[in-house]
Amino acid sequence: MITNRSMPPAVIIPELPYPDVRETVDSLCRTFRLAERWRIENHGAQLSFGEGSLVVTQRNHGADASFSVMVRVDAIDSHYEHVKLAGAQIVSALADDPYGERQYTVQDPGGHRWTFSQTVEDVAPKTWGGILFED
């Protein structure tokens, strides 16, 4: 299995939208003793607590407060084919991203998004504009 510095070891990673990412990250770290793993300017951050993690994202003005979940899987291609055959609403098709992950996103009946991801290479966050705090 390939590991990737841009991804935490957790299998399920909630993605929570907030109106102010920096304020939220500071508050969550201070209040719950979470640690900031990496940051993308002022619009995203990954926080960790033990082996768990979550992603704080920028909520667009007027957007609802629904959340997303990222799930790390092995054999992403067959997983994607299964999900397509099951009739899921695909939001973004399976593709490689610059962070070293191969991913696709679906929307569930409740309007929440699920991104399924498989690590394909180890990519340092600084190569895509992120700042890694535990290197």
N, CA, C and O of each residue as an XYZ file, in Angstrom:
540
protein
N       0.843     -1.186      0.000
C       0.000      0.000      0.000
C       0.885      1.246      0.000
O       1.833      1.346      0.780
N       0.573      2.168     -0.860
C       1.313      3.416     -0.951
C       0.810      4.369      0.133
O      -0.398      4.484      0.339
N       1.713      5.045      0.819
C       1.315      6.094      1.760
C       1.552      7.446      1.097
O       2.346      7.569      0.164
N       0.850      8.451      1.595
C       0.902      9.778      0.997
C       0.895     10.811      2.115
O      -0.034     10.840      2.921
N       1.906     11.650      2.174
C       1.991     12.686      3.213
C       0.808     13.643      3.181
O       0.515     14.290      4.186
N       0.130     13.745      2.058
C      -1.013     14.642      1.943
C      -2.290     14.047      2.531
O      -3.285     14.755      2.684
N      -2.273     12.760      2.860
C      -3.459     12.086      3.392
C      -3.156     11.511      4.768
O      -2.058     11.004      4.999
N      -4.113     11.584      5.679
C      -3.913     10.983      6.995
C      -4.132      9.477      6.915
O      -4.640      8.978      5.912
N      -3.751      8.748      7.968
C      -3.943      7.297      7.946
C      -5.393      6.863      8.137
O      -5.711      5.695      7.918
N      -6.269      7.760      8.536
C      -7.671      7.413      8.793
C      -8.344      6.883      7.523
O      -7.992      7.275      6.411
N      -9.311      5.993      7.708
C     -10.053      5.436      6.580
C     -11.237      6.323      6.218
O     -11.521      6.528      5.038
N     -11.927      6.848      7.220
C     -13.065      7.732      6.989
C     -12.702      9.112      7.507
O     -12.286      9.264      8.655
N     -12.862     10.126      6.645
C     -12.429     11.483      6.959
C     -13.588     12.453      6.706
O     -13.904     12.739      5.551
N     -14.229     12.967      7.775
C     -15.295     13.954      7.562
C     -14.728     15.252      6.996
O     -13.616     15.659      7.331
N     -15.509     15.892      6.136
C     -15.157     17.191      5.575
C     -16.260     18.161      5.988
O     -17.393     18.065      5.518
N     -15.914     19.098      6.874
C     -16.908     19.981      7.465
C     -16.747     21.403      6.953
O     -15.668     21.980      7.082
N     -17.812     21.990      6.366
C     -17.724     23.358      5.852
C     -18.035     24.394      6.938
O     -18.956     24.212      7.734
N     -17.266     25.467      6.959
C     -17.460     26.563      7.901
C     -17.313     27.885      7.154
O     -16.629     27.940      6.132
N     -17.944     28.948      7.649
C     -17.822     30.236      6.981
C     -16.423     30.840      7.091
O     -16.009     31.569      6.190
N     -15.684     30.559      8.165
C     -14.346     31.111      8.346
C     -13.394     29.993      8.762
O     -13.371     29.586      9.924
N     -12.610     29.501      7.806
C     -11.727     28.355      8.051
C     -10.695     28.663      9.127
O     -10.531     27.877     10.060
N      -9.996     29.787      9.019
C      -8.926     30.096      9.987
C      -9.472     30.196     11.408
O      -8.891     29.636     12.337
N     -10.570     30.898     11.579
C     -11.171     31.045     12.901
C     -11.591     29.682     13.452
O     -11.377     29.388     14.628
N     -12.183     28.861     12.602
C     -12.638     27.541     13.022
C     -11.468     26.645     13.407
O     -11.512     25.977     14.441
N     -10.427     26.625     12.589
C      -9.249     25.801     12.890
C      -8.636     26.220     14.217
O      -8.319     25.376     15.054
N      -8.471     27.516     14.407
C      -7.899     27.997     15.668
C      -8.752     27.564     16.854
O      -8.226     27.126     17.877
N     -10.061     27.686     16.717
C     -10.968     27.315     17.792
C     -10.945     25.813     18.074
O     -10.855     25.402     19.231
N     -11.027     24.991     17.024
C     -11.032     23.538     17.214
C      -9.725     23.043     17.823
O      -9.726     22.162     18.682
N      -8.615     23.614     17.374
C      -7.312     23.207     17.920
C      -7.182     23.629     19.383
O      -6.719     22.853     20.218
N      -7.586     24.840     19.684
C      -7.488     25.351     21.047
C      -8.461     24.617     21.975
O      -8.079     24.212     23.073
N      -9.704     24.443     21.548
C     -10.742     23.886     22.399
C     -10.642     22.371     22.552
O     -10.754     21.853     23.663
N     -10.433     21.662     21.455
C     -10.457     20.194     21.487
C      -9.075     19.560     21.420
O      -8.948     18.336     21.402
N      -8.028     20.404     21.384
C      -6.652     19.930     21.296
C      -6.385     19.119     20.026
O      -5.605     18.167     20.033
N      -7.041     19.514     18.951
C      -6.737     18.933     17.652
C      -5.432     19.549     17.159
O      -5.044     20.627     17.610
N      -4.759     18.878     16.243
C      -3.512     19.401     15.674
C      -3.721     19.658     14.184
O      -4.314     18.841     13.480
N      -3.233     20.792     13.716
C      -3.331     21.111     12.300
C      -2.218     20.380     11.563
O      -1.039     20.622     11.818
N      -2.595     19.468     10.629
C      -1.622     18.711      9.834
C      -1.117     19.507      8.650
O       0.089     19.602      8.419
N      -2.059     20.088      7.888
C      -1.683     20.937      6.767
C      -2.741     21.992      6.521
O      -3.873     21.899      6.997
N      -2.335     23.000      5.761
C      -3.223     24.124      5.477
C      -3.121     24.477      4.000
O      -2.042     24.415      3.410
N      -4.247     24.847      3.411
C      -4.285     25.388      2.054
C      -4.759     26.835      2.184
O      -5.956     27.108      2.270
N      -3.805     27.740      2.196
C      -4.109     29.165      2.344
C      -5.178     29.364      3.409
O      -5.036     28.856      4.521
N      -6.249     30.094      3.093
C      -7.317     30.325      4.075
C      -8.600     29.568      3.757
O      -9.647     29.868      4.332
N      -8.541     28.578      2.842
C      -9.784     27.911      2.462
C      -9.826     26.420      2.789
O     -10.784     25.747      2.409
N      -8.832     25.889      3.474
C      -8.891     24.480      3.854
C      -7.780     24.102      4.807
O      -6.698     24.690      4.792
N      -8.061     23.111      5.635
C      -7.055     22.595      6.556
C      -7.430     21.176      6.946
O      -8.604     20.807      6.972
N      -6.413     20.398      7.246
C      -6.637     19.042      7.737
C      -6.187     19.016      9.192
O      -5.077     19.436      9.516
N      -7.057     18.519     10.063
C      -6.775     18.445     11.488
C      -6.701     16.986     11.900
O      -7.360     16.133     11.305
N      -5.902     16.699     12.914
C      -5.809     15.322     13.385
C      -5.952     15.273     14.894
O      -5.718     16.250     15.605
N      -6.348     14.088     15.354
C      -6.438     13.777     16.769
C      -6.175     12.283     16.880
O      -7.028     11.474     16.518
N      -5.006     11.914     17.377
C      -4.621     10.504     17.373
C      -4.570      9.998     15.949
O      -3.939     10.615     15.091
N      -5.228      8.881     15.686
C      -5.276      8.316     14.334
C      -6.434      8.871     13.509
O      -6.561      8.553     12.327
N      -7.279      9.699     14.128
C      -8.416     10.267     13.420
C      -8.076     11.603     12.792
O      -7.088     12.241     13.153
N      -8.906     12.018     11.848
C      -8.683     13.315     11.218
C      -9.983     13.843     10.639
O     -10.968     13.117     10.504
N      -9.963     15.128     10.299
C     -11.077     15.761      9.611
C     -10.519     16.887      8.762
O      -9.408     17.366      8.989
N     -11.310     17.303      7.777
C     -10.922     18.398      6.903
C     -11.914     19.538      7.127
O     -13.128     19.332      7.100
N     -11.390     20.729      7.346
C     -12.202     21.935      7.467
C     -12.132     22.637      6.118
O     -11.047     22.926      5.615
N     -13.295     22.908      5.537
C     -13.349     23.552      4.223
C     -14.111     24.870      4.307
O     -14.845     25.121      5.262
N     -13.924     25.693      3.300
C     -14.615     26.979      3.213
C     -16.034     26.762      2.719
O     -16.233     26.207      1.638
N     -17.019     27.190      3.492
C     -18.408     27.117      3.051
C     -18.696     28.345      2.209
O     -18.475     29.471      2.655
N     -19.178     28.143      1.020
C     -19.516     29.254      0.141
C     -20.734     29.986      0.676
O     -21.640     29.375      1.243
N     -20.750     31.288      0.493
C     -21.857     32.122      0.953
C     -23.175     31.587      0.391
O     -23.299     31.364     -0.813
N     -24.133     31.388      1.253
C     -25.438     30.920      0.833
C     -25.559     29.412      0.712
O     -26.658     28.897      0.504
N     -24.435     28.686      0.840
C     -24.486     27.228      0.737
C     -25.056     26.641      2.024
O     -24.960     27.246      3.092
N     -25.642     25.467      1.910
C     -26.165     24.826      3.111
C     -25.019     24.259      3.943
O     -23.864     24.273      3.517
N     -25.343     23.771      5.107
C     -24.325     23.286      6.033
C     -24.132     21.776      5.929
O     -23.622     21.164      6.868
N     -24.525     21.160      4.814
C     -24.335     19.718      4.686
C     -22.844     19.401      4.697
O     -22.008     20.270      4.453
N     -22.537     18.175      4.977
C     -21.134     17.810      5.090
C     -20.770     16.780      4.043
O     -21.631     16.222      3.363
N     -19.470     16.540      3.928
C     -18.949     15.523      3.026
C     -18.142     14.531      3.841
O     -17.685     14.826      4.946
N     -17.980     13.359      3.274
C     -17.167     12.326      3.900
C     -16.197     11.815      2.851
O     -16.575     11.567      1.706
N     -14.942     11.658      3.251
C     -13.959     11.039      2.373
C     -13.681      9.646      2.929
O     -13.481      9.474      4.131
N     -13.673      8.662      2.043
C     -13.429      7.277      2.449
C     -12.269      6.738      1.627
O     -12.299      6.757      0.396
N     -11.249      6.259      2.325
C     -10.091      5.683      1.636
C     -10.397      4.223      1.327
O     -10.813      3.468      2.205
N     -10.188      3.832      0.072
C     -10.474      2.462     -0.352
C      -9.283      1.899     -1.128
O      -8.464      2.640     -1.672
N      -9.212      0.572     -1.163
C      -8.298     -0.127     -2.054
C      -9.092     -0.440     -3.318
O     -10.321     -0.486     -3.267
N      -8.444     -0.649     -4.416
C      -9.110     -1.044     -5.674
C     -10.208     -0.051     -6.068
O     -11.365     -0.429     -6.252
N      -9.831      1.209     -6.193
C     -10.785      2.282     -6.482
C     -11.512      2.081     -7.809
O     -12.686      2.435     -7.923
N     -10.845      1.525     -8.802
C     -11.496      1.345    -10.106
C     -12.691      0.406    -10.019
O     -13.752      0.706    -10.567
N     -12.535     -0.725     -9.339
C     -13.664     -1.656     -9.212
C     -14.736     -1.081     -8.288
O     -15.923     -1.329     -8.498
N     -14.338     -0.323     -7.277
C     -15.304      0.328     -6.385
C     -16.157      1.310     -7.184
O     -17.378      1.351     -7.029
N     -15.517      2.088     -8.029
C     -16.212      3.066     -8.863
C     -17.202      2.378     -9.805
O     -18.346      2.814     -9.938
N     -16.763      1.324    -10.445
C     -17.654      0.591    -11.360
C     -18.874      0.042    -10.616
O     -19.990      0.103    -11.132
N     -18.674     -0.482     -9.432
C     -19.781     -1.003     -8.619
C     -20.776      0.117     -8.298
O     -21.986     -0.065     -8.430
N     -20.261      1.268     -7.876
C     -21.115      2.401     -7.508
C     -21.895      2.904     -8.725
O     -23.076      3.230     -8.603
N     -21.256      2.971     -9.891
C     -21.951      3.379    -11.117
C     -23.081      2.408    -11.445
O     -24.198      2.823    -11.756
N     -22.783      1.118    -11.372
C     -23.809      0.112    -11.678
C     -24.965      0.151    -10.683
O     -26.095     -0.195    -11.027
N     -24.684      0.571     -9.455
C     -25.732      0.668     -8.437
C     -26.618      1.894     -8.646
O     -27.630      2.052     -7.963
N     -26.242      2.763     -9.586
C     -27.067      3.916     -9.922
C     -26.829      5.156     -9.080
O     -27.688      6.036     -9.037
N     -25.701      5.250     -8.417
C     -25.411      6.422     -7.591
C     -25.280      7.675     -8.458
O     -24.914      7.599     -9.631
N     -25.586      8.826     -7.860
C     -25.466     10.107     -8.564
C     -24.012     10.558     -8.488
O     -23.553     11.033     -7.449
N     -23.296     10.405     -9.592
C     -21.877     10.750     -9.628
C     -21.732     12.250     -9.860
O     -22.259     12.800    -10.827
N     -21.005     12.898     -8.950
C     -20.782     14.341     -9.014
C     -19.497     14.630     -9.778
O     -19.457     15.539    -10.607
N     -18.453     13.867     -9.504
C     -17.219     13.987    -10.288
C     -16.672     12.592    -10.546
O     -16.543     11.770     -9.639
N     -16.354     12.354    -11.809
C     -15.905     11.037    -12.257
C     -14.527     10.693    -11.700
O     -13.786     11.565    -11.248
N     -14.213      9.443    -11.744
C     -12.932      8.934    -11.262
C     -11.785      9.591    -12.023
O     -11.755      9.586    -13.254
N     -10.843     10.158    -11.270
C      -9.695     10.841    -11.879
C      -8.564     10.944    -10.867
O      -8.787     10.893     -9.657
N      -7.356     11.090    -11.377
C      -6.195     11.336    -10.527
C      -6.140     12.825    -10.222
O      -6.418     13.654    -11.089
N      -5.779     13.166     -8.979
C      -5.646     14.569     -8.629
C      -4.192     14.903     -8.319
O      -3.376     13.991     -8.193
N      -3.846     16.172     -8.195
C      -2.448     16.553     -7.968
C      -1.928     16.230     -6.574
O      -0.739     16.402     -6.309
N      -2.793     15.767     -5.680
C      -2.390     15.469     -4.304
C      -1.902     14.038     -4.127
O      -1.560     13.639     -3.013
N      -1.862     13.263     -5.196
C      -1.412     11.881     -5.099
C      -2.538     10.890     -4.865
O      -2.291      9.750     -4.470
N      -3.763     11.310     -5.102
C      -4.929     10.459     -4.879
C      -5.699     10.253     -6.173
O      -5.701     11.120     -7.048
N      -6.351      9.109     -6.291
C      -7.280      8.806     -7.380
C      -8.645      8.795     -6.720
O      -8.876      8.012     -5.798
N      -9.565      9.656     -7.179
C     -10.821      9.879     -6.456
C     -12.017     10.026     -7.376
O     -11.893     10.306     -8.568
N     -13.188      9.824     -6.771
C     -14.453     10.204     -7.396
C     -15.411     10.601     -6.291
O     -15.218     10.235     -5.131
N     -16.450     11.354     -6.650
C     -17.412     11.843     -5.656
C     -18.825     11.542     -6.121
O     -19.158     11.693     -7.297
N     -19.652     11.108     -5.168
C     -21.074     10.865     -5.411
C     -21.888     11.656     -4.392
O     -21.381     12.061     -3.345
N     -23.146     11.865     -4.720
C     -24.058     12.520     -3.787
C     -25.094     11.505     -3.347
O     -25.686     10.813     -4.175
N     -25.313     11.418     -2.035
C     -26.299     10.459     -1.528
C     -27.694     11.073     -1.562
O     -27.832     12.261     -1.853
N     -28.734     10.286     -1.270
C     -30.101     10.810     -1.336
C     -30.369     11.994     -0.406
O     -31.299     12.764     -0.644
N     -29.564     12.147      0.651
C     -29.730     13.271      1.571
C     -29.003     14.529      1.137
O     -29.064     15.550      1.822
N     -28.309     14.465     -0.005
C     -27.593     15.624     -0.514
C     -26.154     15.725     -0.021
O     -25.467     16.694     -0.344
N     -25.683     14.752      0.752
C     -24.311     14.766      1.247
C     -23.397     14.132      0.198
O     -23.800     13.241     -0.551
N     -22.174     14.611      0.168
C     -21.217     14.103     -0.814
C     -20.251     13.120     -0.177
O     -19.792     13.302      0.950
N     -19.961     12.083     -0.929
C     -19.016     11.046     -0.519
C     -17.902     11.000     -1.552
O     -18.152     10.743     -2.730
N     -16.676     11.247     -1.115
C     -15.524     11.146     -1.996
C     -14.764      9.885     -1.627
O     -14.368      9.707     -0.474
N     -14.562      9.020     -2.589
C     -13.802      7.793     -2.388
C     -12.428      8.005     -2.999
O     -12.307      8.529     -4.106
N     -11.384      7.592     -2.270
C     -10.026      7.946     -2.633
C      -9.072      6.785     -2.417
O      -9.170      6.054     -1.432
N      -8.149      6.631     -3.354
C      -7.063      5.659     -3.213
C      -5.755      6.387     -3.476
O      -5.632      7.120     -4.457
N      -4.784      6.185     -2.604
C      -3.470      6.789     -2.786
C      -2.767      6.119     -3.952
O      -2.692      4.893     -4.029
N      -2.247      6.948     -4.867
C      -1.506      6.420     -6.011
C      -0.038      6.834     -5.985
O       0.795      6.223     -6.654
N       0.283      7.886     -5.202
C       1.681      8.277     -5.027
C       1.804      9.168     -3.797
O       0.828      9.760     -3.337
N       3.020      9.248     -3.280
C       3.313     10.117     -2.145
C       3.649     11.500     -2.692
O       4.597     11.656     -3.462
N       2.872     12.497     -2.293
C       3.077     13.856     -2.776
C       3.235     14.789     -1.577
O       2.365     14.839     -0.708
N       4.326     15.514     -1.533
C       4.545     16.485     -0.463
C       3.561     17.639     -0.620
O       3.438     18.184     -1.717
N       2.854     18.029      0.446
C       1.896     19.134      0.338
C       2.474     20.418     -0.244
O       1.754     21.164     -0.906
N       3.756     20.695     -0.013
C       4.322     21.947     -0.548
C       4.307     21.972     -2.070
O       4.352     23.053     -2.656
N       4.245     20.795     -2.744
C       4.227     20.775     -4.205
C       2.897     21.252     -4.774
O       2.843     21.667     -5.931
N       1.813     21.203     -3.983
C       0.525     21.681     -4.463
C       0.035     22.906     -3.691
O      -1.144     23.253     -3.764
N       0.934     23.565     -2.948
C       0.586     24.806     -2.276
C       0.176     24.655     -0.835
O      -0.238     25.633     -0.212
N       0.277     23.454     -0.279
C      -0.077     23.238      1.123
C       1.117     23.424      2.038
O       2.265     23.406      1.593
N       0.843     23.602      3.308
C       1.874     23.705      4.327
C       1.680     22.537      5.278
O       0.641     22.441      5.932
N       2.666     21.644      5.368
C       2.610     20.473      6.247
C       3.269     20.835      7.567
O       4.404     21.312      7.580
N       2.568     20.611      8.691
C       3.064     21.025      9.986
C       3.805     19.939     10.740
O       4.410     20.230     11.772
N       3.783     18.702     10.270
C       4.436     17.633     11.032
C       5.560     16.964     10.278
O       5.842     15.790     10.516
N       6.205     17.669      9.384
C       7.296     17.104      8.588
C       8.609     17.219      9.328
O       9.645     16.797      8.815
